[in-house]
C-alpha cells in the first residue's frame, strides 16, 4: 500500500510499504480521510520535542486525525466491528499501569501515540492497523469530513469542559487556528458568550463568517471580565496574557505549545486564585465530539480549506497550501 513516510527533518515521500496485518485485539481500517495537524508539521520539520528526547525517531509514518471503515478483524477483536465506520483515539496506553487503571491512559508513561510516538504507524496511508479497544463508531450523520475532525474536536471539547464556563458567561479564546475555532464552536453550543483573539486582522475573517462578531486583535481587545480563557496559540507570551486577563477565582486552559519556553508569574496565579489546566489529547472528549457533530449542534466543516491527495501532503507540510480560507487541510489517501 501507499503511505507517507518522514525520512528525516524536512524530508517526506510517499512510499510503497507492506500492508498492515491485524495483531491480537487489532483491526484493519481502510482510511477515508486524514487531517494534517500542527504536530505533523513539527515532526516533518524536526521541531517536535519528542525527536530531541528520542521518544520519536525517523523514519516515521504520521497521521492521527482520521476516519475510515473496518475491513479486517484480528484475533481477539470483536468481529462486529467489521464494516463499521470508525475513528480512534490517538493515545494508546499500556493498559496495566497505575495511570491506565485510573482512566488516564492518555498520560501513560509507556503509551503509543498513533503516528507520533512509540513507532506506531499513522493514518496517512491507505490502510491502518488499530487496537479495537480504542475505536469509536461513527453514526451515519457524521460524514468523512466530520469524521476526520473528531480528534481535534475532542481536544477542543476537553478545553471547554476544563474552562468551566456556564451558559451566559464569557469565554475568551486566544488563537483562531483549528483548535481555537473548534473551542469557540463547542463553547457557543454550550451557551457561552465567546470572544476570539487573533494575531492579525486578516485572521478574523473566518471567525466572523462563522458568526463570532466578537473577534479581536490585541490592540482592540475590550476590557471585560473574562470568566474563562483558553490559550490555543503557539505564542510564548500568550500564556502570561491569559493569566493576566482571566477573572480571579476562574480557570485558564492551556493547549497551545510554543516553540520556545513560555513563562507565567505564579505569583499572579496565587494572588488571583486561578486554576490552570493543561490539555493533552482528545481521549475523554471523543464521544462528546462525535455526539455534537452527529446532532448538528457543532459543524466544523467550514474550517476545512481543501482535501488533497497523499502526494500533495508533502507540499502542504512544506507550507505550500492549496487556496482556501479554513485552517485545516485533509488528505484522501486513495487519491
C-alpha positions in Angstrom: 0.0 0.0 0.0 1.0 3.7 -0.3 1.9 5.6 2.9 3.5 8.9 3.7 6.9 8.5 5.4 9.0 11.1 7.1 12.6 10.1 6.4 14.4 13.0 8.2 13.9 16.7 9.1 12.2 18.3 6.1 12.1 15.1 4.1 8.9 13.2 3.3 7.9 10.9 0.5 5.1 8.6 -0.4 6.4 5.0 -0.3 5.1 1.5 -1.1 5.1 -0.2 2.3 3.8 -3.7 3.4 0.1 -4.0 4.1 -0.7 -3.9 7.8 -1.6 -7.1 9.5 -4.1 -7.2 12.4 -2.4 -8.4 15.5 -4.1 -9.6 18.6 -7.0 -7.3 19.5 -6.5 -5.2 16.4 -8.5 -4.4 13.3 -7.5 -3.1 9.8 -9.1 0.1 8.7 -9.4 1.4 5.1 -8.7 5.1 5.7 -11.1 7.6 4.1 -9.8 11.0 5.4 -6.9 12.3 7.5 -6.3 15.7 9.0 -2.9 17.4 8.8 -2.1 18.7 12.2 0.5 21.2 13.6 2.1 18.2 15.3 2.6 16.6 11.9 4.3 19.8 10.7 6.6 19.7 13.7 7.5 16.1 13.1 8.2 16.9 9.4 10.4 19.9 10.2 12.2 18.3 13.1 11.0 20.8 15.7 8.9 18.3 17.7 10.4 17.8 21.2 9.8 14.1 21.0 12.5 13.9 18.4 15.0 15.6 20.7 14.2 13.2 23.6 14.3 10.1 21.4 10.6 9.2 22.1 10.0 9.6 18.3 12.5 8.9 15.6 12.8 8.7 11.8 11.6 7.1 9.7 8.2 7.9 10.9 4.7 7.4 9.5 2.4 10.3 10.6 -1.4 10.8 10.8 -3.6 10.8 13.9 -6.8 12.6 12.9 -8.6 10.1 10.8 -11.7 8.1 9.9 -12.3 5.0 7.8 -14.1 1.6 7.5 -13.0 -1.6 9.3 -12.3 -4.2 6.7 -10.5 -7.0 8.7 -10.5 -8.3 12.2 -7.6 -9.7 14.1 -7.6 -12.5 16.7 -9.2 -11.4 20.0 -11.0 -8.4 18.4 -14.8 -8.2 18.3 -16.0 -9.3 14.8 -18.9 -6.9 15.0 -16.5 -4.1 14.1 -16.2 -5.4 10.5 -17.8 -3.0 8.0 -18.3 -0.2 10.6 -17.3 3.4 10.0 -14.9 4.5 12.8 -12.4 6.9 14.1 -10.0 6.2 17.0 -8.1 7.5 20.0 -4.6 8.8 19.3 -3.4 7.8 22.8 -2.8 4.0 23.2 -1.9 3.2 26.8 -0.2 0.0 28.1 -3.5 -0.9 29.8 -2.0 -2.2 33.1 -0.1 0.7 34.8 -1.5 2.8 37.6 -2.5 5.6 35.2 -4.2 3.4 32.7 -6.1 1.6 35.5 -7.3 5.0 36.8 -8.6 6.0 33.4 -5.6 8.2 32.5 -4.3 6.2 29.6 -3.5 9.4 27.7 -0.7 10.1 30.0 0.6 6.5 30.4 4.4 6.5 30.6 4.6 3.7 28.0 1.9 5.0 25.7 2.0 4.9 22.0 0.7 8.0 20.1 -0.6 7.0 16.7 1.7 8.4 14.0 3.6 10.4 16.6 5.3 8.4 19.4 6.4 4.9 20.0 6.7 3.7 16.4 3.0 3.0 15.8 2.4 3.8 12.1 -0.1 6.6 11.5 -3.1 7.1 9.3 -1.6 9.0 6.3 -1.7 5.7 4.4 -4.3 3.7 2.5 -4.8 1.3 5.5 -4.2 1.4 9.2 -3.8 -1.3 12.0 -5.6 -0.1 15.1 -6.4 -1.6 18.5 -10.1 -2.3 18.6 -10.3 -1.1 22.2 -9.5 2.4 21.1 -12.1 2.6 18.2 -15.1 4.9 18.3 -18.0 4.2 15.9 -19.3 7.0 13.7 -23.1 7.4 13.1 -24.3 7.9 9.5 -24.8 11.7 10.2 -21.1 12.1 10.6 -19.6 12.2 7.1 -15.9 11.6 6.3 -15.0 15.3 6.7 -16.6 15.4 10.2 -15.0 12.0 11.0 -11.5 13.4 10.4 -12.3 16.3 12.6 -13.3 14.2 15.7 -9.8 14.1 17.1 -9.2 17.9 17.1 -12.8 18.3 18.2 -12.2 16.1 21.2 -9.3 18.2 22.2 -11.4 21.4 21.9 -14.3 19.9 23.9 -11.9 19.0 26.7 -10.8 22.7 26.7 -14.4 23.8 27.0 -15.0 21.4 29.9 -11.9 22.5 31.7 -12.7 26.2 31.3 -15.9 25.5 33.4 -17.8 28.5 31.9 -21.6 28.4 32.4 -24.2 29.4 29.8 -24.2 33.2 29.5 -20.7 33.6 30.9 -17.9 35.0 28.8 -15.1 32.8 27.4 -12.0 34.3 25.7 -10.2 32.1 23.2 -6.7 33.0 22.2 -6.0 31.8 18.7 -8.0 31.4 15.5 -6.5 28.2 14.2 -8.3 24.9 14.1 -8.3 24.2 17.8 -9.2 27.8 18.8 -12.1 27.9 16.3 -13.3 24.4 17.5 -13.2 25.6 21.1 -15.3 28.6 20.1 -17.8 26.4 18.3 -18.2 24.0 21.2 -18.4 26.8 23.8 -21.1 28.6 21.8 -23.1 25.4 21.5 -23.0 25.3 25.4 -24.4 28.8 25.6 -21.3 30.8 26.4 -20.6 34.3 25.1 -17.5 33.6 23.0 -14.8 36.1 22.1 -11.7 35.3 20.0 -8.3 36.9 19.8 -6.4 36.7 16.6 -2.8 37.8 15.8 -3.7 39.9 12.7 -6.9 41.4 11.4 -7.0 39.0 8.4 -7.2 36.1 10.9 -10.6 37.4 12.0 -12.5 37.0 8.7 -13.3 33.3 9.1 -14.4 33.6 12.8 -16.7 36.4 11.8 -18.2 34.4 8.9 -18.8 31.6 11.5 -20.9 34.1 13.4 -18.4 35.3 16.0 -18.8 39.0 15.9 -16.6 39.4 18.9 -13.3 38.7 17.2 -10.4 41.0 18.1 -6.7 41.7 17.6 -4.7 42.5 20.7 -4.9 46.4 20.4 -8.7 46.2 20.1 -9.5 43.7 22.8 -12.1 45.2 25.1 -11.6 45.5 28.8 -14.1 43.0 30.1 -14.3 40.4 32.8 -13.3 37.0 31.3 -14.9 34.1 33.1 -12.5 31.7 31.4 -9.6 31.9 29.0 -8.3 29.2 26.6 -4.8 29.6 25.1 -4.8 27.8 21.8 -1.8 29.6 20.4 1.9 28.9 19.9 3.0 32.4 21.1 5.4 32.3 24.1 3.9 35.4 25.6 0.3 34.3 25.4 0.2 32.0 28.5 1.1 35.0 30.7 -1.5 37.2 28.9 -4.2 34.5 29.6 -3.3 34.5 33.2 -3.4 38.3 33.4 -6.8 38.5 31.7 -8.8 35.8 33.5 -11.1 36.7 36.3 -9.9 35.9 39.8 -11.0 32.5 41.0 -11.6 31.2 37.5 -9.8 29.0 35.0 -7.1 29.3 32.4 -6.8 26.4 29.9 -3.5 25.8 28.0 -3.5 23.6 24.9 -1.1 25.5 22.6 2.6 24.8 22.7 5.2 27.5 21.9 8.4 26.6 20.1 10.4 28.1 23.0 9.7 28.1 26.7 6.8 30.3 27.8 6.7 31.7 31.3 3.9 32.7 33.7 4.3 34.5 37.0 3.0 32.1 39.6 2.5 35.0 42.0 -0.3 36.2 39.7 -1.8 32.7 39.7 -1.7 32.5 43.5 -2.9 36.0 44.2 -5.8 35.7 41.8 -6.6 32.2 43.0 -6.6 30.9 39.4 -6.8 27.3 38.3 -4.5 26.5 35.3 -5.3 23.3 33.3 -3.2 21.7 30.7 -4.8 19.6 27.9 -3.0 16.7 26.3 -5.0 14.6 23.9 -8.6 14.2 22.9 -9.4 10.9 24.6 -12.1 11.9 27.1 -13.6 14.3 24.6 -14.1 12.0 21.6 -17.6 10.7 22.5 -18.9 14.2 23.1 -17.4 15.5 19.8 -19.0 12.7 17.8 -22.3 13.4 19.5 -22.2 17.1 18.8 -21.3 16.6 15.1 -24.0 13.9 14.8 -26.8 16.1 16.2 -25.6 19.2 14.3 -25.0 21.4 17.3 -21.4 21.8 16.1 -20.5 21.9 12.4 -16.7 22.4 11.9 -16.7 21.7 8.1 -16.2 25.4 7.2 -12.7 25.0 8.9 -11.6 22.7 6.0 -9.8 24.6 3.3 -9.2 21.7 0.9 -8.9 17.9 0.6 -5.8 16.8 -1.2 -4.2 13.5 -2.3 -1.4 11.8 -0.4 1.4 13.1 -2.8 0.2 16.7 -2.2 0.7 16.5 1.5 4.4 17.0 1.2 3.8 20.4 -0.3 1.3 21.2 2.5 3.8 20.3 5.2 6.4 22.5 3.5 4.0 25.4 3.7 2.6 25.4 0.2 -1.0 25.2 1.0 -3.8 25.0 -1.6 -6.2 28.0 -1.7 -8.9 28.1 0.9 -9.9 30.1 3.9 -10.0 27.4 6.6 -7.0 26.4 8.7 -7.4 22.7 8.2 -6.2 20.5 5.3 -7.5 17.0 4.9 -6.0 14.2 2.9 -7.7 11.4 1.0 -5.1 8.6 1.0 -6.7 6.9 -2.0 -6.1 9.9 -4.3 
